[in-house]
Amino acid sequence: MKFWRKADCVTLSDRQRAQSANQLPADVTQSEPVMDQEADDRERYRAPALDKGLDIIELLAATADGLSRAEIAKALARSPNEIYRMLDRLVRRNYVRRTPEDRYELTLRLFELAHARPPLNRLINQATPVLRSFALRAEQAVHLVIRDRNIPVVVTRWTVPAIGTFLVRVGSRLGLLHTGSGHVFMAFATPEERLLMLEEQDPGNPASLPPDLNNRLDLVRQQGHEMMPSARVSGVSNISVPIFGPLGTVIAALTCPYTQRLDKQGTPDMQQALTLLKQAGRELSQHP
C-alpha cells in the first residue's frame, strides 16, 4: 500500500495562497535555486524530437554534398539509432532524400513550402496593421518600399483619410541617390551591391556616388535611419528606417513623408514620428 505525505497533498488553492504571499507552504522545502524567468521560459516547452529534426535540416542545409548517417550523428553528438529514426521520418515526409551513395541531402520541399504564399504578399500582410498603427499615432502617411531588381519600389502605403498628408503612389519606382529609402538600402549594402543597384538605375551608364554621399551613408548606417528634405516636394521631409530579414540583411524600408500640420496643435513632431517609425521597423524586422 502506498502512503501519501502531507506535502504531496497540497491543494491548488494552498499553492495559490502561498504564491500570493510570495512564499512556499511550511512543509514544502525549496532545495534548488529558482531558475531565472528567461531560462525557465526556454525550457518549459521543450520538444526534443522536433529539435533533433531541425538540427538535421539545418546541418544538411549548410552542406553542399550531403552527409552520411554516421557523419550526421557525429556532427550533432547523437547516437546512430536516434539519428536513424529521425532521418527515416524526414525521408518519408520528403524533406530529405537518400542518395545512391548512401548519403542524405535536403530536397526542395522546404523551398516549395516557403513559396506556397509569395514572400511579398506575406510581407505586405504583416506590414499592413503596423503601417496603420503608425499612421494613426503619428498622424502621417507611411509607405513600404522593397528592392525589385535593385530598384526601390513602393508596394503598399497607409494614411488616415482625414489627415490629407502627402502620398506616394503604390508601384512608384524611386531613385537611389535622392530618396530616404534609397539611402537606407545603399547604407546597409556592400560596396559591390551598391554598384549593382546603381547599374540597374541606368544600365550601361551607372551613376557615380557623389563624394559626400559616402559619408552620408555611413551616418545613416550608424544612426539606423535617414531624415532628409524631399528632393521633389517642398515642405516634405523623408524619414526612412530599415526592415531586416532573418539573416540580418535589409529586405525593405519604411518611409514617412513627414509634413508639419498647421491646422492642428499637439500633433507628433518630426522626432516623435521618427521614434514611432523606428518602433514599426523593429516590429517588422525578423532578426533571429
KESE-662893 format. One line per 8 residues: number of its first residue (from 0); their letters; for each residue z negated, x negated, y negated of N, C-alpha, C. Coordinates in Angstrom, 1 decimal, padded with zeros to 4 digits. Layout:
REM KESE-662893
NUM	A	Z:X:Y:Z:X:Y:Z:X:Y  ... $
END
This chain:
REM KESE-662893
0	MKFWRKAD	000.0:-000.9:001.2:000.0:000.0:000.0:000.0:-000.9:-001.2  000.8:-000.5:-002.2:000.9:-001.3:-003.5:000.0:-000.7:-004.5  -000.9:-001.6:-005.1:-001.8:-001.1:-006.2:-001.2:-001.6:-007.5  -001.3:-000.7:-008.5:-000.8:-001.0:-009.9:-001.9:-001.4:-010.8  -001.7:-002.4:-011.5:-002.6:-002.9:-012.5:-002.5:-002.0:-013.7  -003.6:-001.9:-014.5:-003.6:-001.1:-015.7:-002.5:-001.5:-016.6  -002.3:-002.9:-016.7:-001.3:-003.4:-017.6:000.1:-002.9:-017.3  000.3:-002.6:-015.9:001.7:-002.1:-015.5:001.9:-000.7:-015.9 $
8	CVTLSDRQ	000.9:000.0:-016.3:001.0:001.4:-016.6:000.9:001.8:-018.1  001.1:000.8:-018.9:001.1:001.1:-020.4:002.2:002.0:-020.7  001.9:003.1:-021.3:002.9:004.2:-021.6:003.8:003.7:-022.8  004.9:004.5:-023.0:005.8:004.2:-024.1:005.1:004.4:-025.4  004.3:005.5:-025.5:003.6:005.7:-026.7:002.6:004.7:-027.0  001.9:004.1:-026.0:001.0:003.0:-026.2:001.7:001.8:-026.8  002.9:001.5:-026.3:003.6:000.3:-026.8:004.1:000.6:-028.2  004.5:001.8:-028.5:005.0:002.1:-029.8:003.8:002.0:-030.8 $
16	RAQSANQL	002.6:002.4:-030.4:001.5:002.3:-031.3:001.1:000.8:-031.5  001.3:000.0:-030.4:000.9:-001.4:-030.5:001.9:-002.1:-031.4  003.2:-001.7:-031.3:004.2:-002.4:-032.2:004.0:-002.0:-033.6  003.7:-000.7:-033.9:003.5:-000.3:-035.3:002.3:-001.0:-035.9  001.3:-001.4:-035.0:000.2:-002.2:-035.5:000.4:-003.7:-035.5  001.6:-004.1:-035.1:002.0:-005.5:-035.1:001.2:-006.3:-034.2  000.8:-005.7:-033.0:000.0:-006.4:-032.0:000.3:-005.8:-030.7  000.0:-006.6:-029.6:000.1:-006.1:-028.2:-001.1:-005.4:-027.8 $
24	PADVTQSE	-001.1:-004.6:-026.7:-002.3:-004.0:-026.2:-003.2:-005.1:-025.7  -004.5:-004.8:-025.8:-005.5:-005.8:-025.5:-005.4:-006.4:-024.1  -004.9:-005.6:-023.1:-004.9:-006.1:-021.7:-003.5:-006.7:-021.4  -002.6:-006.8:-022.4:-001.3:-007.5:-022.1:-001.3:-008.7:-023.0  -001.2:-009.9:-022.3:-001.2:-011.2:-023.0:000.2:-011.6:-023.3  000.3:-012.4:-024.3:001.6:-013.0:-024.7:001.6:-014.4:-024.2  002.4:-014.7:-023.2:002.4:-016.1:-022.6:003.6:-016.9:-023.0  004.6:-016.3:-023.6:005.8:-017.1:-024.0:006.0:-016.9:-025.5 $
32	PVMDQEAD	006.5:-017.9:-026.2:006.8:-017.8:-027.6:007.9:-016.7:-027.9  007.8:-016.0:-029.0:008.7:-015.0:-029.3:010.0:-015.6:-029.7  011.1:-015.2:-029.1:012.5:-015.7:-029.4:012.9:-015.2:-030.8  013.5:-016.1:-031.6:014.0:-015.6:-032.9:015.0:-014.5:-032.7  015.1:-013.7:-033.8:015.9:-012.5:-033.7:017.4:-012.7:-033.3  018.0:-013.8:-033.9:019.4:-014.1:-033.7:019.6:-014.5:-032.3  018.8:-015.3:-031.7:018.9:-015.8:-030.3:018.7:-014.6:-029.4  017.7:-013.7:-029.7:017.4:-012.6:-028.9:018.6:-011.6:-028.8 $
40	DRERYRAP	019.3:-011.4:-030.0:020.5:-010.6:-030.0:021.6:-011.1:-029.2  021.7:-012.5:-029.2:022.8:-013.1:-028.4:022.6:-012.9:-026.9  021.3:-013.0:-026.5:021.0:-012.9:-025.1:020.8:-011.5:-024.5  020.6:-010.6:-025.4:020.3:-009.2:-025.0:021.4:-008.6:-024.2  022.6:-008.8:-024.6:023.7:-008.1:-024.0:024.7:-009.0:-023.3  024.2:-010.0:-022.6:025.0:-011.0:-021.9:025.7:-010.3:-020.7  027.0:-010.8:-020.5:027.8:-010.3:-019.4:028.4:-011.5:-018.7  027.6:-012.2:-017.8:028.1:-013.5:-017.2:029.5:-013.4:-016.6 $
48	ALDKGLDI	029.8:-012.3:-015.9:031.1:-012.3:-015.2:032.2:-012.3:-016.3  032.0:-011.5:-017.4:033.0:-011.5:-018.4:033.1:-012.8:-019.1  032.0:-013.5:-019.3:032.0:-014.8:-019.9:032.8:-015.8:-019.0  032.7:-015.7:-017.7:033.4:-016.6:-016.8:034.9:-016.4:-017.0  035.3:-015.1:-017.0:036.7:-014.8:-017.1:037.3:-015.3:-018.4  036.6:-015.1:-019.5:037.1:-015.5:-020.8:037.1:-017.0:-020.9  036.2:-017.7:-020.2:036.2:-019.2:-020.2:037.4:-019.7:-019.5  037.8:-019.0:-018.4:039.0:-019.5:-017.7:040.3:-019.2:-018.6 $
56	IELLAATA	040.3:-018.1:-019.2:041.5:-017.8:-020.0:041.6:-018.8:-021.2  040.5:-019.1:-021.8:040.6:-020.0:-023.0:040.9:-021.4:-022.5  040.4:-021.8:-021.3:040.7:-023.1:-020.8:042.2:-023.2:-020.5  042.8:-022.2:-019.8:044.2:-022.2:-019.5:045.1:-022.1:-020.7  044.6:-021.5:-021.7:045.4:-021.4:-023.0:045.5:-022.7:-023.6  044.6:-023.6:-023.4:044.6:-024.9:-024.0:045.3:-026.0:-023.1  045.9:-025.5:-022.0:046.5:-026.4:-021.1:048.0:-026.1:-020.9  048.9:-027.1:-021.1:050.3:-026.9:-021.1:050.8:-026.7:-019.6 $
64	DGLSRAEI	050.3:-027.4:-018.6:050.9:-027.4:-017.3:050.1:-026.7:-016.3  049.1:-025.9:-016.7:048.3:-025.2:-015.7:047.3:-026.1:-015.1  046.4:-025.6:-014.3:045.3:-026.3:-013.7:045.1:-025.8:-012.2  044.6:-026.7:-011.4:044.3:-026.3:-010.0:042.9:-025.6:-010.1  042.5:-024.9:-009.0:041.2:-024.3:-008.9:040.1:-025.3:-009.0  040.3:-026.5:-008.4:039.2:-027.5:-008.5:039.1:-028.0:-009.9  040.2:-028.2:-010.6:040.1:-028.7:-012.0:039.5:-027.7:-012.9  039.7:-026.4:-012.6:039.1:-025.3:-013.5:037.6:-025.3:-013.2 $
72	AKALARSP	037.2:-025.4:-011.9:035.8:-025.4:-011.6:035.1:-026.6:-012.2  035.7:-027.8:-012.1:035.1:-029.0:-012.7:035.0:-028.9:-014.2  036.0:-028.4:-014.9:036.0:-028.3:-016.4:035.0:-027.3:-016.9  034.7:-026.2:-016.1:033.8:-025.2:-016.5:032.4:-025.4:-015.9  032.2:-026.5:-015.1:030.9:-026.7:-014.4:030.5:-025.5:-013.6  031.5:-024.9:-012.8:031.2:-023.8:-012.0:031.5:-024.2:-010.5  030.9:-023.4:-009.6:031.2:-023.6:-008.2:032.6:-023.1:-007.9  033.2:-023.7:-006.9:034.6:-023.3:-006.5:034.6:-021.8:-006.1 $
80	NEIYRMLD	033.5:-021.4:-005.4:033.5:-020.0:-004.9:033.6:-019.0:-006.1  032.7:-019.2:-007.1:032.7:-018.2:-008.2:034.0:-018.3:-009.0  034.6:-019.5:-009.1:035.9:-019.6:-009.8:037.0:-018.9:-009.0  036.9:-019.0:-007.6:038.0:-018.4:-006.8:037.9:-016.8:-007.0  036.8:-016.3:-007.0:036.7:-014.8:-007.1:037.2:-014.3:-008.5  036.9:-015.1:-009.5:037.3:-014.7:-010.9:038.8:-014.9:-011.0  039.3:-016.0:-010.5:040.8:-016.2:-010.5:041.6:-015.2:-009.8  041.0:-014.8:-008.6:041.7:-013.7:-007.8:041.8:-012.4:-008.6 $
88	RLVRRNYV	040.8:-012.1:-009.4:040.9:-010.8:-010.2:041.8:-011.0:-011.3  041.9:-012.2:-012.0:042.8:-012.4:-013.1:044.2:-012.4:-012.6  044.5:-012.9:-011.4:045.8:-012.9:-010.9:046.2:-011.5:-010.5  045.3:-010.7:-009.9:045.7:-009.3:-009.5:045.9:-008.5:-010.8  045.2:-008.8:-011.9:045.4:-008.0:-013.1:046.6:-008.6:-014.0  047.2:-009.6:-013.5:048.4:-010.2:-014.1:048.1:-010.9:-015.4  046.9:-011.4:-015.6:046.6:-012.2:-016.8:046.9:-013.7:-016.4  046.8:-014.0:-015.2:047.0:-015.4:-014.7:048.0:-015.4:-013.5 $
96	RRTPEDRY	048.9:-016.4:-013.4:049.7:-016.4:-012.3:049.5:-017.7:-011.5  049.7:-017.7:-010.2:049.5:-018.8:-009.3:050.9:-019.4:-009.0  051.1:-020.7:-009.4:052.4:-021.3:-009.2:052.6:-021.8:-007.8  053.9:-022.1:-007.4:054.2:-022.6:-006.1:053.4:-023.9:-005.8  053.1:-024.6:-006.9:052.3:-025.9:-006.7:050.8:-025.6:-006.6  050.4:-024.4:-006.4:049.0:-024.0:-006.3:048.2:-024.3:-007.6  048.8:-024.1:-008.7:048.1:-024.3:-010.0:048.1:-022.9:-010.7  047.3:-022.8:-011.6:047.1:-021.5:-012.3:047.5:-021.7:-013.8 $
104	ELTLRLFE	048.2:-020.7:-014.3:048.6:-020.7:-015.7:048.6:-019.2:-016.2  048.5:-019.1:-017.6:048.5:-017.8:-018.2:049.9:-017.1:-018.1  049.9:-015.8:-017.9:051.1:-015.0:-018.1:051.2:-014.6:-019.5  052.2:-013.7:-019.8:052.4:-013.2:-021.1:051.6:-011.9:-021.4  050.7:-011.6:-020.4:050.0:-010.3:-020.5:049.2:-010.2:-021.8  048.5:-011.2:-022.2:047.8:-011.2:-023.5:048.7:-011.0:-024.7  049.8:-011.7:-024.6:050.8:-011.6:-025.7:051.3:-010.1:-025.8  051.5:-009.5:-024.7:052.0:-008.1:-024.7:050.9:-007.2:-025.3 $
112	LAHARPPL	049.7:-007.4:-024.9:048.6:-006.6:-025.4:048.4:-006.8:-026.9  048.5:-008.0:-027.4:048.3:-008.3:-028.8:049.4:-007.6:-029.6  050.6:-007.4:-029.1:051.7:-006.8:-029.8:051.9:-005.4:-029.5  051.0:-004.8:-028.7:051.1:-003.3:-028.4:051.1:-002.5:-029.7  050.3:-003.0:-030.7:050.3:-002.4:-032.1:050.7:-003.6:-033.0  051.7:-003.4:-033.8:052.2:-004.5:-034.7:051.0:-005.1:-035.5  050.9:-006.4:-035.6:049.8:-007.0:-036.4:049.8:-006.5:-037.8  050.9:-006.3:-038.4:050.9:-005.9:-039.8:050.3:-004.5:-039.9 $
120	NRLINQAT	050.6:-003.6:-039.0:050.0:-002.3:-039.0:048.5:-002.3:-038.9  048.1:-003.2:-038.0:046.6:-003.4:-037.8:046.0:-003.8:-039.1  046.6:-004.8:-039.7:046.0:-005.4:-041.0:046.0:-004.3:-042.0  047.0:-003.5:-042.2:047.0:-002.5:-043.2:046.0:-001.4:-042.9  045.9:-001.0:-041.7:044.9:000.0:-041.3:043.5:-000.5:-041.6  043.2:-001.8:-041.3:041.9:-002.4:-041.5:041.6:-002.5:-043.0  042.7:-002.8:-043.8:042.5:-003.1:-045.2:042.4:-001.9:-046.1  043.0:-000.8:-045.6:043.0:000.4:-046.5:041.7:000.9:-047.0 $
128	PVLRSFAL	040.7:001.1:-046.1:039.4:001.5:-046.6:038.7:000.5:-047.5  039.0:-000.8:-047.2:038.4:-001.9:-048.1:039.0:-001.8:-049.5  040.3:-001.7:-049.5:041.0:-001.6:-050.8:040.5:-000.4:-051.6  040.4:000.7:-050.9:039.9:002.0:-051.6:038.5:001.8:-052.1  037.6:001.2:-051.4:036.3:000.9:-051.9:036.3:000.0:-053.1  037.1:-001.0:-053.1:037.2:-001.9:-054.2:037.7:-001.2:-055.4  038.8:-000.4:-055.3:039.4:000.3:-056.4:038.3:001.3:-057.1  037.5:002.0:-056.2:036.6:002.9:-056.7:035.4:002.2:-057.5 $
136	RAEQAVHL	035.0:001.0:-056.9:033.9:000.3:-057.5:034.3:-000.5:-058.8  035.4:-001.1:-058.7:035.9:-002.0:-059.8:036.7:-001.2:-060.8  037.1:000.1:-060.5:038.0:000.9:-061.3:039.2:000.1:-061.8  039.8:-000.5:-060.7:041.0:-001.3:-060.9:041.9:-001.1:-059.8  043.2:-001.4:-060.0:044.2:-001.4:-058.9:044.0:-002.7:-058.1  044.5:-002.6:-056.8:044.5:-003.8:-056.0:045.6:-003.7:-055.0  046.2:-004.8:-054.6:047.3:-004.8:-053.6:047.1:-005.9:-052.6  047.7:-005.7:-051.4:047.6:-006.7:-050.3:048.9:-007.4:-050.2 $
144	VIRDRNIP	048.9:-008.7:-050.1:050.2:-009.5:-050.0:050.2:-010.3:-048.8  051.3:-010.4:-048.0:051.4:-011.3:-046.9:052.6:-012.2:-047.2  052.8:-013.2:-046.3:054.0:-014.0:-046.4:055.0:-013.6:-045.3  056.2:-013.2:-045.8:057.3:-012.8:-045.0:058.3:-013.9:-045.1  058.4:-014.7:-044.0:059.3:-015.9:-044.1:059.0:-016.8:-045.3  057.7:-017.0:-045.5:057.1:-017.8:-046.6:057.3:-017.2:-048.0  057.7:-016.0:-048.1:057.8:-015.3:-049.4:056.7:-014.3:-049.5  055.9:-014.3:-050.6:054.9:-013.3:-050.7:055.5:-011.9:-050.9 $
152	VVVTRWTV	055.0:-010.9:-050.1:055.5:-009.6:-050.2:054.3:-008.6:-050.3  054.3:-007.6:-051.2:053.3:-006.6:-051.3:053.5:-005.6:-050.1  052.5:-005.4:-049.3:052.6:-004.5:-048.2:051.8:-003.2:-048.3  050.8:-003.2:-049.2:050.1:-001.9:-049.4:049.3:-002.1:-050.7  048.9:-001.0:-051.3:048.1:-001.1:-052.6:047.2:000.1:-052.7  046.3:000.1:-053.6:045.4:001.2:-053.8:044.9:001.3:-055.3  044.8:002.4:-055.8:044.2:002.6:-057.1:043.6:004.0:-057.2  042.8:004.2:-058.2:042.2:005.6:-058.5:043.1:006.3:-059.5 $
160	PAIGTFLV	043.7:007.4:-059.1:044.7:008.0:-060.0:044.3:008.2:-061.4  043.0:008.6:-061.6:042.5:008.9:-062.9:042.5:007.7:-063.8  042.5:006.5:-063.2:042.4:005.2:-064.0:043.7:004.9:-064.7  044.8:005.1:-064.0:046.1:004.8:-064.6:046.3:003.3:-064.8  045.8:002.4:-063.9:046.0:001.0:-064.1:047.3:000.5:-063.7  047.6:-000.8:-064.0:048.9:-001.4:-063.7:049.1:-001.5:-062.1  050.2:-001.1:-061.6:050.5:-001.1:-060.2:051.7:-001.9:-059.9  051.7:-002.6:-058.7:052.8:-003.4:-058.2:053.4:-002.5:-057.1 $
168	RVGSRLGL	054.7:-002.4:-057.1:055.4:-001.6:-056.0:055.3:-002.2:-054.7  055.0:-001.4:-053.7:055.0:-001.9:-052.3:056.4:-002.3:-051.9  056.5:-003.5:-051.3:057.8:-004.1:-051.0:058.2:-005.1:-052.0  057.5:-005.2:-053.1:057.9:-006.2:-054.1:057.8:-007.6:-053.5  058.8:-008.5:-053.8:058.8:-009.9:-053.4:058.3:-010.7:-054.6  057.3:-011.4:-054.4:056.6:-012.2:-055.5:057.0:-013.6:-055.6  056.9:-014.2:-056.7:057.1:-015.7:-056.8:055.9:-016.4:-056.4  056.1:-017.7:-056.2:055.0:-018.6:-055.8:054.4:-019.3:-057.0 $
176	LHTGSGHV	055.2:-019.7:-057.9:054.7:-020.6:-059.0:053.9:-019.9:-060.1  054.2:-018.6:-060.3:053.6:-017.9:-061.4:052.8:-016.7:-061.1  052.3:-016.6:-059.8:051.5:-015.4:-059.4:050.3:-015.9:-058.8  049.2:-015.0:-058.9:048.0:-015.4:-058.3:048.1:-015.4:-056.8  048.8:-014.5:-056.2:049.0:-014.5:-054.7:049.7:-015.8:-054.3  050.7:-016.1:-055.0:051.5:-017.4:-054.6:050.6:-018.6:-054.7  049.8:-018.7:-055.7:048.9:-019.8:-055.9:047.9:-019.9:-054.7  047.4:-018.7:-054.3:046.4:-018.7:-053.2:047.1:-019.2:-051.9 $
184	FMAFATPE	048.3:-018.7:-051.6:049.0:-019.2:-050.4:049.3:-020.7:-050.4  049.7:-021.2:-051.6:050.0:-022.6:-051.7:048.8:-023.5:-051.7  047.7:-022.9:-052.3:046.5:-023.7:-052.4:045.9:-024.0:-051.0  046.0:-023.1:-050.1:045.4:-023.3:-048.7:046.5:-023.8:-047.7  047.7:-024.1:-048.2:048.7:-024.6:-047.3:048.7:-026.1:-047.3  049.3:-026.7:-046.2:049.5:-028.1:-046.2:050.7:-028.5:-047.0  050.8:-029.8:-047.4:052.0:-030.2:-048.2:053.3:-029.8:-047.6  053.4:-029.9:-046.3:054.6:-029.6:-045.6:054.9:-028.1:-045.7 $
192	ERLLMLEE	053.9:-027.2:-045.5:054.0:-025.8:-045.7:054.4:-025.4:-047.1  053.9:-026.1:-048.1:054.3:-025.8:-049.5:055.8:-026.1:-049.7  056.3:-027.1:-049.1:057.8:-027.4:-049.2:058.6:-026.3:-048.6  058.2:-025.8:-047.4:058.9:-024.8:-046.8:058.9:-023.5:-047.6  057.7:-023.2:-048.2:057.6:-022.0:-049.0:058.5:-022.1:-050.2  058.6:-023.2:-050.8:059.5:-023.4:-052.0:060.9:-023.3:-051.6  061.3:-023.9:-050.4:062.6:-023.8:-049.9:063.1:-022.4:-049.7  062.2:-021.5:-049.2:062.5:-020.1:-049.0:062.8:-019.4:-050.3 $
200	QDPGNPAS	062.1:-019.8:-051.4:062.3:-019.2:-052.7:063.7:-019.4:-053.2  064.3:-020.6:-052.9:065.6:-020.9:-053.4:066.3:-021.8:-052.4  066.9:-021.2:-051.3:067.4:-022.0:-050.2:068.5:-023.0:-050.8  068.3:-024.3:-050.3:069.2:-025.3:-050.7:068.9:-026.0:-052.0  068.0:-025.4:-052.8:067.6:-025.9:-054.0:066.1:-025.7:-054.3  065.3:-026.2:-053.5:063.8:-025.9:-053.6:063.3:-026.3:-054.9  062.4:-025.5:-055.5:061.8:-025.8:-056.8:060.8:-026.9:-056.5  060.6:-027.7:-057.6:059.6:-028.8:-057.5:058.3:-028.3:-058.2 $
208	LPPDLNNR	057.2:-028.7:-057.7:055.9:-028.3:-058.3:055.7:-029.0:-059.6  055.4:-028.2:-060.7:055.0:-028.8:-061.9:053.9:-029.8:-061.7  053.8:-030.9:-062.4:052.7:-031.9:-062.2:051.3:-031.3:-062.3  051.1:-030.4:-063.3:049.8:-029.8:-063.5:049.5:-028.7:-062.4  050.5:-028.2:-061.7:050.2:-027.2:-060.7:049.4:-027.7:-059.5  049.6:-029.0:-059.1:048.9:-029.5:-058.0:047.4:-029.5:-058.3  047.0:-029.9:-059.5:045.6:-029.9:-059.9:045.1:-028.4:-059.9  045.9:-027.5:-060.3:045.5:-026.1:-060.4:045.3:-025.6:-059.0 $
216	LDLVRQQG	046.2:-025.9:-058.0:046.0:-025.5:-056.6:044.8:-026.1:-056.0  044.4:-027.3:-056.4:043.2:-028.0:-055.9:042.0:-027.2:-056.3  042.0:-026.7:-057.6:040.9:-025.9:-058.2:040.8:-024.6:-057.5  042.0:-023.9:-057.2:042.0:-022.6:-056.5:041.3:-022.8:-055.1  041.7:-023.8:-054.4:041.1:-024.1:-053.1:039.6:-024.3:-053.2  039.2:-025.1:-054.2:037.8:-025.4:-054.3:036.9:-024.2:-054.7  037.4:-023.4:-055.6:036.6:-022.2:-056.0:036.8:-021.0:-055.2  037.9:-021.0:-054.4:038.2:-019.9:-053.5:038.8:-018.7:-054.1 $
224	HEMMPSAR	039.4:-018.8:-055.3:040.1:-017.7:-055.9:041.0:-018.2:-057.0  042.0:-017.4:-057.5:042.8:-017.7:-058.6:042.5:-016.6:-059.7  042.4:-016.9:-060.9:042.3:-016.0:-062.0:043.2:-016.5:-063.1  044.3:-015.8:-063.5:045.2:-016.3:-064.4:045.9:-015.1:-065.1  046.4:-015.3:-066.4:047.1:-014.3:-067.0:048.4:-014.0:-066.3  048.8:-012.7:-066.3:050.1:-012.4:-065.7:051.3:-013.0:-066.5  052.2:-013.5:-065.7:053.4:-014.1:-066.4:054.5:-013.1:-066.7  054.2:-011.8:-066.4:055.2:-010.8:-066.6:054.8:-009.7:-067.5 $
232	VSGVSNIS	053.4:-009.4:-067.5:052.9:-008.2:-068.3:051.8:-008.7:-069.2  051.9:-008.4:-070.5:050.9:-008.8:-071.4:049.6:-007.9:-071.2  048.5:-008.6:-071.3:047.2:-007.9:-071.2:046.7:-007.7:-069.8  047.5:-008.3:-068.8:047.1:-008.2:-067.4:046.7:-009.6:-066.9  045.6:-009.6:-066.2:045.1:-010.9:-065.6:045.1:-010.7:-064.1  045.7:-011.6:-063.4:045.8:-011.6:-061.9:044.6:-012.3:-061.3  043.8:-011.5:-060.5:042.7:-012.1:-059.8:043.1:-012.0:-058.3  043.1:-013.2:-057.6:043.6:-013.2:-056.2:042.6:-014.0:-055.4 $
240	VPIFGPLG	042.4:-013.5:-054.1:041.5:-014.2:-053.2:042.2:-014.2:-051.8  041.9:-015.2:-051.0:042.5:-015.3:-049.7:041.8:-014.5:-048.6  042.6:-014.1:-047.6:042.1:-013.5:-046.4:042.4:-014.4:-045.3  041.4:-014.8:-044.5:041.5:-015.8:-043.5:041.6:-015.1:-042.1  042.5:-015.7:-041.3:042.6:-015.3:-039.9:041.6:-016.0:-039.0  041.6:-015.6:-037.7:040.6:-016.2:-036.8:040.7:-017.7:-036.6  041.8:-018.3:-036.9:042.0:-019.8:-036.8:041.7:-020.5:-038.1  041.3:-019.8:-039.1:040.9:-020.4:-040.4:042.1:-020.5:-041.4 $
248	TVIAALTC	043.3:-020.0:-041.0:044.4:-020.1:-041.9:044.5:-018.8:-042.8  045.1:-018.9:-043.9:045.3:-017.7:-044.8:046.4:-016.9:-044.3  046.1:-015.6:-043.9:047.1:-014.7:-043.4:047.5:-013.7:-044.5  046.8:-013.6:-045.6:047.1:-012.6:-046.6:046.3:-012.9:-047.9  046.7:-012.3:-048.9:045.9:-012.4:-050.2:045.7:-011.0:-050.8  044.5:-010.9:-051.4:044.2:-009.7:-052.1:044.3:-010.0:-053.6  045.0:-009.1:-054.4:045.2:-009.4:-055.8:044.9:-008.1:-056.6  044.1:-008.3:-057.6:043.8:-007.3:-058.6:044.4:-007.6:-059.9 $
256	PYTQRLDK	045.4:-006.8:-060.3:046.0:-006.9:-061.7:045.0:-006.3:-062.7  044.1:-007.1:-063.1:043.0:-006.6:-063.9:043.4:-006.3:-065.4  043.1:-005.1:-065.8:043.3:-004.6:-067.2:042.0:-004.1:-067.8  041.7:-004.5:-069.0:040.4:-004.1:-069.6:040.5:-002.6:-070.1  039.6:-001.8:-069.7:039.5:-000.4:-070.1:039.1:-000.3:-071.6  039.8:000.4:-072.4:039.4:000.7:-073.8:038.9:002.1:-074.0  039.1:003.0:-073.0:038.7:004.4:-073.1:037.4:004.7:-072.5  036.8:003.7:-071.9:035.5:004.0:-071.2:034.6:002.7:-071.2 $
264	QGTPDMQQ	033.3:003.0:-071.6:032.4:001.9:-071.7:031.6:001.7:-070.3  031.2:000.5:-070.1:030.4:000.2:-068.9:031.1:000.0:-067.7  032.4:-000.2:-067.8:033.2:-000.4:-066.6:033.1:-001.9:-066.2  033.3:-002.3:-064.9:033.1:-003.7:-064.5:034.0:-004.6:-065.3  033.5:-005.7:-065.7:034.3:-006.7:-066.4:035.0:-007.6:-065.4  035.8:-008.6:-065.9:036.6:-009.4:-065.0:035.8:-010.2:-064.0  034.6:-010.7:-064.4:033.8:-011.5:-063.4:033.2:-010.5:-062.4  032.8:-009.3:-062.8:032.3:-008.4:-061.8:033.4:-007.9:-060.8 $
272	ALTLLKQA	034.7:-007.8:-061.4:035.8:-007.4:-060.5:036.1:-008.6:-059.5  036.0:-009.8:-060.0:036.2:-011.0:-059.1:035.1:-011.0:-058.0  033.9:-010.7:-058.3:032.8:-010.6:-057.3:033.1:-009.6:-056.2  033.5:-008.4:-056.7:033.9:-007.3:-055.7:035.1:-007.7:-054.9  036.1:-008.4:-055.5:037.3:-008.7:-054.8:037.0:-009.8:-053.7  036.1:-010.7:-054.0:035.7:-011.7:-053.0:034.9:-011.1:-051.9  034.1:-010.1:-052.2:033.4:-009.3:-051.1:034.5:-008.7:-050.2  035.5:-008.1:-050.8:036.5:-007.4:-050.0:037.3:-008.4:-049.1 $
280	GRELSQHP	037.6:-009.6:-049.7:038.3:-010.7:-049.0:037.5:-011.1:-047.8  036.2:-011.3:-048.0:035.3:-011.7:-046.9:035.2:-010.7:-045.8  035.2:-009.4:-046.2:035.1:-008.3:-045.2:036.4:-008.3:-044.3  037.5:-008.6:-044.9:038.8:-008.5:-044.1:039.1:-009.8:-043.4  038.4:-010.9:-043.8:038.7:-012.2:-043.1:038.1:-012.2:-041.7  038.7:-013.0:-040.8:038.4:-013.0:-039.4:037.9:-014.3:-038.9  037.0:-015.0:-039.7:036.5:-016.3:-039.3:035.7:-016.1:-038.0  035.9:-017.0:-037.0:035.1:-016.9:-035.8:033.6:-017.1:-036.0 $
END
